[in-house]
Amino acid sequence: MAQLQERRRALLARCGEQRGEFAERLAALRPRSRTGAAGQHAARHPLAWIAVLGAVMLMRRTREVVSLLVFIRSAVGLVGRAVQLLRLIGGARASRPGGTQP
């Protein structure tokens, strides 16, 4: 038991050293901002958090995500065609002599 305790202490010390080294390397990779407020503002932006949460939720369901994207793409195409049709109908009604003019 004493050997396991000693081994545990050695591993914890090693993990602490590696954690410090990792923190130093990570700090070297981070871009420095002039005031520091720009990075804090980006971290607090609600759209960034929504995007991150959405990505995390969608990462686990690849098949559902792909089918959802195909559905959205089809729906956008149909809505675009419907808008074109409504504009065409609206233009035809406005150009007729009995049509209403704004």
C-alpha positions as CSV (number, residue, x, y, z in Angstrom):
1,M,0.0,0.0,0.0
2,A,2.9,2.3,0.8
3,Q,4.3,1.7,-2.7
4,L,1.0,2.6,-4.3
5,Q,0.8,5.8,-2.2
6,E,4.3,6.8,-3.2
7,R,3.6,6.1,-6.8
8,R,0.4,8.1,-6.6
9,R,2.3,11.1,-5.1
10,A,4.9,10.9,-7.9
11,L,2.3,10.8,-10.6
12,L,0.4,13.8,-9.1
13,A,3.6,15.7,-8.9
14,R,4.4,14.9,-12.5
15,C,0.8,15.9,-13.6
16,G,1.3,19.2,-11.8
17,E,4.5,19.9,-13.7
18,Q,2.9,19.0,-17.0
19,R,-0.1,21.2,-16.2
20,G,2.2,24.1,-15.6
21,E,4.2,23.4,-18.8
22,F,0.9,23.1,-20.8
23,A,-0.3,26.4,-19.4
24,E,2.9,28.2,-20.4
25,R,2.7,26.8,-24.0
26,L,-1.0,27.7,-24.2
27,A,-0.3,31.2,-23.1
28,A,2.4,31.5,-25.7
29,L,-0.1,30.5,-28.5
30,R,-2.9,32.9,-27.5
31,P,-2.9,36.2,-29.3
32,R,-2.3,39.2,-27.2
33,S,-4.9,41.9,-27.3
34,R,-4.1,45.5,-26.6
35,T,-6.6,46.0,-23.9
36,G,-7.7,42.5,-23.2
37,A,-11.4,43.5,-23.5
38,A,-11.7,42.2,-27.1
39,G,-11.2,38.6,-26.0
40,Q,-13.5,39.0,-23.0
41,H,-16.2,40.5,-25.2
42,A,-16.0,37.6,-27.7
43,A,-16.3,35.1,-24.9
44,R,-19.5,36.7,-23.6
45,H,-21.2,37.1,-26.9
46,P,-24.5,35.1,-26.9
47,L,-24.3,34.1,-30.5
48,A,-20.9,32.5,-30.0
49,W,-22.3,30.5,-27.1
50,I,-25.3,29.5,-29.2
51,A,-23.1,28.4,-32.0
52,V,-20.9,26.4,-29.7
53,L,-23.9,24.7,-28.0
54,G,-25.4,24.0,-31.4
55,A,-22.2,22.5,-32.7
56,V,-21.8,20.3,-29.6
57,M,-25.4,19.1,-29.9
58,L,-25.1,18.3,-33.6
59,M,-21.7,16.6,-33.4
60,R,-23.2,13.5,-31.9
61,R,-25.9,13.0,-34.5
62,T,-24.3,13.0,-37.9
63,R,-27.1,11.3,-39.8
64,E,-29.8,13.6,-38.3
65,V,-27.7,16.7,-39.0
66,V,-27.1,15.7,-42.7
67,S,-30.8,15.0,-43.2
68,L,-31.7,18.3,-41.5
69,L,-29.3,20.2,-43.7
70,V,-30.8,18.5,-46.8
71,F,-34.3,19.4,-45.6
72,I,-33.3,23.0,-44.9
73,R,-31.7,23.3,-48.3
74,S,-34.8,22.0,-50.1
75,A,-37.0,24.3,-48.0
76,V,-34.9,27.3,-48.9
77,G,-35.1,26.4,-52.6
78,L,-38.9,26.1,-52.4
79,V,-39.3,29.4,-50.5
80,G,-37.1,31.1,-53.1
81,R,-39.2,29.7,-55.9
82,A,-42.4,30.8,-54.1
83,V,-41.1,34.3,-53.7
84,Q,-40.2,34.5,-57.4
85,L,-43.7,33.3,-58.2
86,L,-45.4,35.8,-55.9
87,R,-43.3,38.6,-57.4
88,L,-44.3,37.5,-60.9
89,I,-47.9,37.4,-60.0
90,G,-47.7,40.8,-58.2
91,G,-45.9,42.3,-61.2
92,A,-48.6,40.9,-63.6
93,R,-51.4,42.3,-61.5
94,A,-49.8,45.7,-61.2
95,S,-49.3,46.0,-64.9
96,R,-52.9,45.1,-65.8
97,P,-55.2,48.1,-66.4
98,G,-57.6,47.0,-63.6
99,G,-54.8,46.3,-61.1
100,T,-54.2,48.4,-58.1
101,Q,-51.3,50.8,-58.2
102,P,-49.7,51.9,-54.9
